[in-house]
């Protein structure tokens, strides 16, 4: 079962009087590209959180958002007295030197200035119980995201199987056009020769050269290799997660064989088949980018 790189997971928990919420979003990327947004109080815990995500998600552009909310809406604050004294001295100096009136509500003014009031909880260390709850919640969000990726993976697998079946069906139609293709090529060359007056040619030599020319247009090897690639793609698809890059490589090889068949086709109906194959393959390539 393949996994998609697209996913979303959310989990929350209550610990130490706080509600912890964790959200994870992921999109496709060639490697793990992780961005983290979390409260200042959890900054020192960022490294173990990053390691936990890297151990489980492997690839994708992943965004992690963590919030912590006091469920009692009570926070512990204290006045930053050194800062307030400094502000008061500066205001007194300004009033004296500029001859300005004393502020009507000096106390309120001082409290509104930056860093006059500080949160004791923000500066405090995270308790072990809260940290354990945080890591457990991150794990739950990871599990939810992986579950989402699994569901998307099932959808992608069905899509790929459908497209491979369509290419296989088109490949099965190729042989019925090959015999007529040779006759048409031979007929066009003979018609061209007959239109040239006074040209004599050795029919035996002509047949030899025609055989050599047609052999250069033979697509037997391309058909065999494309058939093998189709089978290998399906086998890889059912080989478990982490197959995205390999599926991408196989799709490239399929494209190589289809393109060669198109360049050798030299026949309208066969070229139409090749164009339809390319259309299905391009859709496969687009969706392979989402596979983990």
JOVEN-V934941 format. One line per field, one symbol per residue. ss: DSSP state (A for helix, B for strand, O for the rest). psi: psi as a letter, one per 20 degrees, with the letter a starting at -180 (. if undefined). A space follows every 50 residues. Layout:
# JOVEN-V934941
ss->???
psi->???
This chain:
# JOVEN-V934941
ss->OOOBOOBBBBBBBBBOOBBBBBBBBBBOOOOBBBBBBOOAAAAAAAAAAA AAAAAAAOOBBBBBBBBBBBOOOOOOBBBOAAAAAAAAAAAAAAAAAAOO OOOOOAAAAAAAOOOOBBBAAAAOOOOAAAAAAAAAAAAAAAAAAAAAAA AAAAAAAAAAAAAAAAAAAAAAAOAAAAAAAAAAAAAAAAAAAAOOOOOO OOAAAAAAAAAAAAAAOOOAAAAAAAAAAAAAAAAAAOOOOOOAAAAAAA AAAAAAAAAAAAAAAOOAAAAAAAAAAAAAAAAAAAAAOOBO
psi->pqqqiprpqqqrrppkjqopppppqqrqqhaonpppprqhijhijgghgg ggghihhfrqopppppqppoijkpqoqqpnghggggggghgggggghikq qppgmhghgghiqpjhpqphhhirqpqhghgghghhhgghhgghghgghg ghhgghghgghghhhghgghhhighiigghgghgggghggghhhioqkpp qohghghghgggghhhjpjghhggggghhgghggghhjjarkjggghggg hghghghggghhhigkpghhhgggghghghhhhghghhhip.
